[in-house]
Amino acid sequence: MQEVVLSLLVFLAGLPALDANDPEDKNSPFYYDWHSLQIGGVICAVVLCGIGVIVLLSGKCKCKFSQKPSHRAGEAPPLITPGSA
């Protein structure tokens, strides 16, 4: 039964490809210039990666893991503290 359902799903998924327009039809609303899209994606990825590296190396983002979290007055201290086990 699973094989029949799987083959039916594969057939239905491939059915639009049988009725597809000519891929070189530039007037089609579903024509994409894949080369320009790929180049734009690579440029966007390089810019975002560069910005990430600049932010990390700028020293503006400093993680403060060595500080203990402050407790409010009236709250009980945590029952489990680091190193108590």
NUMAR-320256 format. One line per field, with one value per atom (N, C-alpha, C, O): residue in one letter; x, y, z; residue number from 1; atom name. Coordinates in nm, 4 decimals, decimal comma. Layout:
BEGIN
type <- (a; ...) $
u <- (X; ...) $
v <- (Y; ...) $
w <- (Z; ...) $
seq <- (NUM; ...) $
atom <- (CA; ...) $
! end
This chain:
BEGIN
type <- (m; m; m; m; q; q; q; q; e; e; e; e; v; v; v; v; v; v; v; v; l; l; l; l; s; s; s; s; l; l; l; l; l; l; l; l; v; v; v; v; f; f; f; f; l; l; l; l; a; a; a; a; g; g; g; g; l; l; l; l; p; p; p; p; a; a; a; a; l; l; l; l; d; d; d; d; a; a; a; a; n; n; n; n; d; d; d; d; p; p; p; p; e; e; e; e; d; d; d; d; k; k; k; k; n; n; n; n; s; s; s; s; p; p; p; p; f; f; f; f; y; y; y; y; y; y; y; y; d; d; d; d; w; w; w; w; h; h; h; h; s; s; s; s; l; l; l; l; q; q; q; q; i; i; i; i; g; g; g; g; g; g; g; g; v; v; v; v; i; i; i; i; c; c; c; c; a; a; a; a; v; v; v; v; v; v; v; v; l; l; l; l; c; c; c; c; g; g; g; g; i; i; i; i; g; g; g; g; v; v; v; v; i; i; i; i; v; v; v; v; l; l; l; l; l; l; l; l; s; s; s; s; g; g; g; g; k; k; k; k; c; c; c; c; k; k; k; k; c; c; c; c; k; k; k; k; f; f; f; f; s; s; s; s; q; q; q; q; k; k; k; k; p; p; p; p; s; s; s; s; h; h; h; h; r; r; r; r; a; a; a; a; g; g; g; g; e; e; e; e; a; a; a; a; p; p; p; p; p; p; p; p; l; l; l; l; i; i; i; i; t; t; t; t; p; p; p; p; g; g; g; g; s; s; s; s; a; a; a; a) $
u <- (0,0823; 0,0000; 0,0870; 0,0561; 0,1970; 0,2841; 0,3501; 0,3709; 0,3834; 0,4468; 0,3522; 0,3947; 0,2244; 0,1258; 0,1090; 0,1051; 0,0993; 0,0826; 0,2075; 0,1970; 0,3267; 0,4505; 0,4621; 0,5011; 0,4292; 0,4368; 0,3340; 0,3619; 0,2161; 0,1155; 0,1645; 0,1455; 0,2280; 0,2803; 0,3927; 0,3999; 0,4800; 0,5873; 0,5297; 0,5774; 0,4277; 0,3635; 0,2993; 0,3140; 0,2281; 0,1617; 0,2627; 0,2379; 0,3765; 0,4786; 0,5448; 0,5841; 0,5580; 0,6226; 0,5283; 0,5735; 0,4001; 0,3012; 0,3148; 0,3021; 0,3398; 0,3555; 0,4748; 0,4748; 0,5752; 0,6915; 0,6570; 0,7223; 0,5563; 0,5164; 0,4491; 0,4559; 0,3848; 0,3118; 0,3877; 0,3295; 0,5151; 0,5941; 0,6169; 0,6205; 0,6324; 0,6624; 0,8072; 0,8857; 0,8406; 0,9772; 1,0641; 1,0332; 1,1733; 1,2539; 1,3224; 1,3684; 1,3296; 1,3930; 1,2911; 1,3274; 1,1659; 1,0622; 1,0778; 1,0306; 1,1430; 1,1734; 1,0502; 1,0562; 0,9409; 0,8183; 0,7311; 0,6297; 0,7695; 0,6923; 0,7059; 0,8144; 0,5993; 0,6099; 0,6926; 0,7303; 0,7213; 0,7981; 0,9407; 1,0062; 0,9889; 1,1268; 1,2159; 1,1890; 1,3227; 1,4151; 1,5548; 1,5980; 1,6238; 1,7621; 1,8472; 1,8885; 1,8732; 1,9386; 2,0811; 2,1277; 2,1505; 2,2888; 2,2941; 2,3752; 2,2099; 2,2080; 2,1623; 2,2125; 2,0681; 2,0202; 2,1320; 2,1463; 2,2108; 2,3208; 2,4302; 2,4831; 2,4637; 2,5658; 2,5188; 2,5973; 2,3932; 2,3391; 2,3407; 2,3689; 2,3109; 2,3141; 2,4544; 2,4745; 2,5518; 2,6912; 2,7379; 2,8052; 2,7036; 2,7422; 2,6780; 2,7434; 2,5517; 2,4817; 2,5465; 2,5634; 2,5829; 2,6458; 2,7820; 2,8171; 2,8590; 2,9912; 2,9775; 3,0536; 2,8820; 2,8624; 2,8199; 2,8731; 2,7249; 2,6791; 2,7893; 2,8024; 2,8681; 2,9794; 3,0837; 3,1368; 3,1127; 3,2087; 3,1611; 3,2399; 3,0338; 2,9785; 2,9880; 3,0193; 2,9614; 2,9716; 3,1128; 3,1336; 3,2098; 3,3499; 3,3905; 3,4601; 3,3484; 3,3816; 3,3211; 3,3871; 3,1971; 3,1329; 3,2057; 3,2273; 3,2437; 3,3131; 3,4506; 3,4922; 3,5212; 3,6556; 3,6608; 3,7676; 3,5482; 3,5491; 3,5663; 3,6105; 3,5326; 3,5454; 3,4267; 3,4265; 3,3262; 3,2075; 3,1191; 3,0516; 3,1193; 3,0398; 3,1284; 3,2094; 3,1135; 3,1940; 3,1003; 3,0064; 3,1266; 3,0479; 3,1057; 3,2270; 3,0221; 3,0663; 3,0238; 2,9283; 3,0950; 3,0607; 3,1195; 3,0726; 3,2204; 3,2870; 3,2068; 3,2319; 3,1125; 3,0339; 2,9226; 2,8601; 2,8987; 2,7894; 2,6597; 2,6591; 2,5511; 2,4240; 2,3794; 2,3898; 2,3300; 2,2861; 2,1463; 2,0632; 2,1235; 1,9928; 1,9213; 1,9833; 1,7938; 1,7143; 1,6965; 1,6969; 1,6813; 1,6542; 1,5161; 1,4209; 1,5041; 1,3748; 1,3657; 1,2779; 1,4548; 1,4563; 1,5564; 1,6626; 1,5226; 1,6133; 1,7252; 1,7027; 1,8453; 1,9537; 1,9243; 1,8480; 1,9838; 1,9562; 2,0042; 2,1057; 1,9315; 1,9658; 2,0896; 2,1687; 2,1062; 2,2221; 2,3166; 2,2807; 2,4351; 2,5351; 2,6476; 2,6706; 2,7187; 2,8298; 2,9360; 2,9761; 2,9803; 3,0848; 3,0331; 3,1140; 2,9031; 2,8509; 2,8281; 2,8060; 2,8330; 2,8045; 2,9203; 2,9130) $
v <- (-0,1194; 0,0000; 0,1263; 0,2241; 0,1228; 0,2390; 0,2648; 0,3801; 0,1581; 0,1756; 0,2422; 0,3237; 0,2079; 0,2671; 0,4159; 0,4992; 0,4480; 0,5877; 0,6675; 0,7802; 0,6095; 0,6782; 0,7024; 0,8113; 0,6034; 0,6226; 0,7253; 0,8021; 0,7279; 0,8284; 0,9687; 1,0620; 0,9844; 1,1152; 1,1600; 1,2776; 1,0687; 1,1025; 1,1429; 1,2375; 1,0713; 1,1053; 1,2436; 1,3239; 1,2713; 1,4017; 1,5151; 1,6266; 1,4870; 1,5906; 1,6210; 1,7350; 1,5202; 1,5406; 1,5833; 1,6178; 1,5824; 1,6168; 1,7591; 1,7775; 1,8605; 1,9953; 2,0081; 2,0947; 1,9253; 1,9321; 1,8889; 1,9315; 1,8057; 1,7612; 1,8726; 1,8749; 1,9641; 2,0724; 2,2046; 2,3109; 2,1990; 2,3218; 2,3933; 2,3318; 2,5240; 2,6045; 2,5849; 2,5234; 2,6369; 2,6333; 2,7120; 2,8278; 2,6530; 2,7259; 2,8504; 2,9352; 2,8621; 2,9799; 3,0879; 3,1885; 3,0695; 3,1681; 3,2827; 3,2731; 3,3899; 3,5003; 3,5837; 3,6649; 3,5673; 3,6410; 3,5695; 3,6237; 3,4485; 3,3712; 3,4331; 3,4787; 3,4358; 3,4916; 3,4029; 3,4468; 3,2795; 3,1881; 3,1700; 3,0711; 3,2641; 3,2579; 3,3302; 3,4445; 3,2628; 3,3213; 3,3245; 3,2287; 3,4335; 3,4440; 3,3871; 3,4599; 3,2562; 3,1863; 3,2352; 3,2385; 3,2730; 3,3182; 3,4472; 3,4587; 3,5430; 3,6686; 3,6455; 3,7097; 3,5548; 3,5232; 3,4602; 3,4905; 3,3731; 3,3095; 3,4106; 3,4087; 3,4970; 3,5987; 3,6935; 3,7296; 3,7336; 3,8211; 3,7537; 3,8187; 3,6248; 3,5513; 3,5410; 3,5545; 3,5171; 3,5088; 3,6445; 3,6509; 3,7516; 3,8859; 3,9173; 3,9723; 3,8828; 3,9060; 3,8251; 3,8763; 3,6997; 3,6158; 3,6710; 3,6694; 3,7198; 3,7758; 3,9024; 3,9222; 3,9866; 4,1105; 4,0784; 4,1368; 3,9865; 3,9517; 3,8846; 3,9102; 3,7995; 3,7350; 3,8390; 3,8336; 3,9317; 4,0376; 4,1233; 4,1571; 4,1590; 4,2376; 4,1601; 4,2177; 4,0303; 3,9473; 3,9425; 3,9522; 3,9276; 3,9245; 4,0589; 4,0637; 4,1673; 4,3009; 4,3237; 4,3796; 4,2814; 4,2982; 4,2155; 4,2625; 4,0925; 4,0093; 4,0633; 4,0545; 4,1186; 4,1669; 4,3104; 4,3576; 4,3806; 4,5211; 4,5388; 4,6447; 4,4388; 4,4503; 4,5167; 4,5337; 4,5550; 4,6189; 4,5150; 4,5465; 4,3938; 4,2863; 4,2087; 4,1264; 4,2344; 4,1637; 4,0806; 4,1325; 3,9535; 3,8637; 3,8669; 3,8564; 3,8808; 3,8912; 3,7655; 3,7679; 3,6564; 3,5309; 3,5223; 3,4428; 3,6021; 3,5909; 3,6566; 3,6287; 3,7418; 3,8085; 3,7171; 3,6464; 3,7197; 3,6411; 3,7195; 3,8418; 3,6512; 3,7233; 3,7792; 3,7132; 3,9006; 3,9647; 3,9148; 3,8869; 3,9044; 3,8614; 3,9821; 4,0723; 3,9820; 4,0907; 4,0681; 3,9548; 4,1771; 4,1654; 4,1060; 4,1515; 4,0078; 3,9432; 3,8090; 3,7282; 3,7854; 3,6549; 3,5656; 3,6112; 3,4415; 3,3452; 3,3117; 3,3066; 3,2887; 3,2496; 3,1119; 3,0347; 3,0808; 2,9506; 2,8371; 2,8509; 2,7249; 2,6122; 2,5398; 2,4886; 2,5356; 2,4697; 2,5766; 2,6571; 2,5778; 2,6739; 2,6005; 2,4830; 2,6658; 2,5970; 2,5528; 2,6299; 2,4292; 2,3749; 2,3158; 2,2702; 2,3135; 2,2584; 2,1088; 2,0442; 2,0528; 1,9095; 1,8276; 1,7049) $
w <- (0,0000; 0,0000; 0,0000; -0,0682; 0,0780; 0,0839; -0,0507; -0,0883; -0,1241; -0,2541; -0,3528; -0,4347; -0,3453; -0,4348; -0,4033; -0,4938; -0,2755; -0,2351; -0,2716; -0,3201; -0,2485; -0,2814; -0,4316; -0,4736; -0,5121; -0,6571; -0,7043; -0,7964; -0,6428; -0,6778; -0,6431; -0,7211; -0,5255; -0,4874; -0,5800; -0,6155; -0,6193; -0,7118; -0,8472; -0,9098; -0,8918; -1,0189; -1,0123; -1,1045; -0,9028; -0,8893; -0,8746; -0,9204; -0,8108; -0,7965; -0,9300; -0,9547; -1,0168; -1,1456; -1,2551; -1,3642; -1,2304; -1,3320; -1,3852; -1,5063; -1,3031; -1,3595; -1,4526; -1,5400; -1,4365; -1,5244; -1,6662; -1,7615; -1,6811; -1,8137; -1,8927; -2,0156; -1,8231; -1,8879; -1,8786; -1,9000; -1,8473; -1,8277; -1,9590; -2,0656; -1,9495; -2,0680; -2,1084; -2,0363; -2,2221; -2,2704; -2,1729; -2,1452; -2,1189; -2,0199; -2,0767; -2,0003; -2,2067; -2,2667; -2,3023; -2,3633; -2,2659; -2,2931; -2,1935; -2,0803; -2,2343; -2,1437; -2,1100; -2,0176; -2,1798; -2,1510; -2,0493; -2,0053; -2,0117; -1,9154; -1,7767; -1,7405; -1,6990; -1,5638; -1,4707; -1,3620; -1,5112; -1,4284; -1,4797; -1,4467; -1,5597; -1,6079; -1,5083; -1,4713; -1,4649; -1,3686; -1,4287; -1,4928; -1,4078; -1,4501; -1,3367; -1,2464; -1,3422; -1,2326; -1,2101; -1,0962; -1,3159; -1,3002; -1,2188; -1,1269; -1,2507; -1,1747; -1,0313; -0,9390; -1,0120; -0,8780; -0,7951; -0,6766; -0,8567; -0,7859; -0,7512; -0,6401; -0,8438; -0,8181; -0,7075; -0,6198; -0,7107; -0,6055; -0,4693; -0,3687; -0,4645; -0,3386; -0,2820; -0,1613; -0,3694; -0,3236; -0,2713; -0,1684; -0,3399; -0,2951; -0,1597; -0,0710; -0,1441; -0,0175; 0,0947; 0,2054; 0,0679; 0,1697; 0,2095; 0,3275; 0,1129; 0,1429; 0,2278; 0,3225; 0,1945; 0,2708; 0,4137; 0,5080; 0,4314; 0,5659; 0,6473; 0,7670; 0,5834; 0,6525; 0,6931; 0,8040; 0,6055; 0,6375; 0,7531; 0,8414; 0,7542; 0,8648; 0,9955; 1,0998; 0,9907; 1,1105; 1,1645; 1,2855; 1,0764; 1,1196; 1,1777; 1,2792; 1,1155; 1,1658; 1,3037; 1,3912; 1,3243; 1,4552; 1,5604; 1,6721; 1,5257; 1,6234; 1,6588; 1,7743; 1,5623; 1,5871; 1,6383; 1,6772; 1,6390; 1,6800; 1,8300; 1,8747; 1,9076; 2,0534; 2,1178; 2,2398; 2,0430; 2,1005; 2,1696; 2,2676; 2,1199; 2,1798; 2,2753; 2,2327; 2,4031; 2,5028; 2,5884; 2,6489; 2,5925; 2,6764; 2,8169; 2,8348; 2,9131; 3,0520; 3,1271; 3,2048; 3,1035; 3,1686; 3,3096; 3,3911; 3,3388; 3,4682; 3,5807; 3,6980; 3,5479; 3,6512; 3,6989; 3,6200; 3,8296; 3,8855; 3,8680; 3,8821; 3,8378; 3,8233; 3,9575; 4,0609; 3,9537; 4,0781; 4,1149; 4,0284; 4,2453; 4,2950; 4,3528; 4,4091; 4,3383; 4,3949; 4,5444; 4,5925; 4,6154; 4,7589; 4,7760; 4,7127; 4,8584; 4,8791; 4,8084; 4,8387; 4,7160; 4,6495; 4,7208; 4,7630; 4,7334; 4,7958; 4,6983; 4,5774; 4,7499; 4,6597; 4,6004; 4,6583; 4,4863; 4,4250; 4,5152; 4,5836; 4,5157; 4,6000; 4,5498; 4,6290; 4,4192; 4,3617; 4,3120; 4,2260; 4,3648; 4,3209; 4,2522; 4,2812; 4,1620; 4,0955; 4,1962; 4,2834; 4,1833; 4,2689; 4,3976; 4,4784; 4,4220; 4,5479; 4,5401; 4,6426; 4,4209; 4,4075; 4,4413; 4,4352) $
seq <- (1; 1; 1; 1; 2; 2; 2; 2; 3; 3; 3; 3; 4; 4; 4; 4; 5; 5; 5; 5; 6; 6; 6; 6; 7; 7; 7; 7; 8; 8; 8; 8; 9; 9; 9; 9; 10; 10; 10; 10; 11; 11; 11; 11; 12; 12; 12; 12; 13; 13; 13; 13; 14; 14; 14; 14; 15; 15; 15; 15; 16; 16; 16; 16; 17; 17; 17; 17; 18; 18; 18; 18; 19; 19; 19; 19; 20; 20; 20; 20; 21; 21; 21; 21; 22; 22; 22; 22; 23; 23; 23; 23; 24; 24; 24; 24; 25; 25; 25; 25; 26; 26; 26; 26; 27; 27; 27; 27; 28; 28; 28; 28; 29; 29; 29; 29; 30; 30; 30; 30; 31; 31; 31; 31; 32; 32; 32; 32; 33; 33; 33; 33; 34; 34; 34; 34; 35; 35; 35; 35; 36; 36; 36; 36; 37; 37; 37; 37; 38; 38; 38; 38; 39; 39; 39; 39; 40; 40; 40; 40; 41; 41; 41; 41; 42; 42; 42; 42; 43; 43; 43; 43; 44; 44; 44; 44; 45; 45; 45; 45; 46; 46; 46; 46; 47; 47; 47; 47; 48; 48; 48; 48; 49; 49; 49; 49; 50; 50; 50; 50; 51; 51; 51; 51; 52; 52; 52; 52; 53; 53; 53; 53; 54; 54; 54; 54; 55; 55; 55; 55; 56; 56; 56; 56; 57; 57; 57; 57; 58; 58; 58; 58; 59; 59; 59; 59; 60; 60; 60; 60; 61; 61; 61; 61; 62; 62; 62; 62; 63; 63; 63; 63; 64; 64; 64; 64; 65; 65; 65; 65; 66; 66; 66; 66; 67; 67; 67; 67; 68; 68; 68; 68; 69; 69; 69; 69; 70; 70; 70; 70; 71; 71; 71; 71; 72; 72; 72; 72; 73; 73; 73; 73; 74; 74; 74; 74; 75; 75; 75; 75; 76; 76; 76; 76; 77; 77; 77; 77; 78; 78; 78; 78; 79; 79; 79; 79; 80; 80; 80; 80; 81; 81; 81; 81; 82; 82; 82; 82; 83; 83; 83; 83; 84; 84; 84; 84; 85; 85; 85; 85) $
atom <- (N; CA; C; O; N; CA; C; O; N; CA; C; O; N; CA; C; O; N; CA; C; O; N; CA; C; O; N; CA; C; O; N; CA; C; O; N; CA; C; O; N; CA; C; O; N; CA; C; O; N; CA; C; O; N; CA; C; O; N; CA; C; O; N; CA; C; O; N; CA; C; O; N; CA; C; O; N; CA; C; O; N; CA; C; O; N; CA; C; O; N; CA; C; O; N; CA; C; O; N; CA; C; O; N; CA; C; O; N; CA; C; O; N; CA; C; O; N; CA; C; O; N; CA; C; O; N; CA; C; O; N; CA; C; O; N; CA; C; O; N; CA; C; O; N; CA; C; O; N; CA; C; O; N; CA; C; O; N; CA; C; O; N; CA; C; O; N; CA; C; O; N; CA; C; O; N; CA; C; O; N; CA; C; O; N; CA; C; O; N; CA; C; O; N; CA; C; O; N; CA; C; O; N; CA; C; O; N; CA; C; O; N; CA; C; O; N; CA; C; O; N; CA; C; O; N; CA; C; O; N; CA; C; O; N; CA; C; O; N; CA; C; O; N; CA; C; O; N; CA; C; O; N; CA; C; O; N; CA; C; O; N; CA; C; O; N; CA; C; O; N; CA; C; O; N; CA; C; O; N; CA; C; O; N; CA; C; O; N; CA; C; O; N; CA; C; O; N; CA; C; O; N; CA; C; O; N; CA; C; O; N; CA; C; O; N; CA; C; O; N; CA; C; O; N; CA; C; O; N; CA; C; O; N; CA; C; O; N; CA; C; O; N; CA; C; O; N; CA; C; O; N; CA; C; O; N; CA; C; O; N; CA; C; O; N; CA; C; O; N; CA; C; O; N; CA; C; O; N; CA; C; O) $
! end
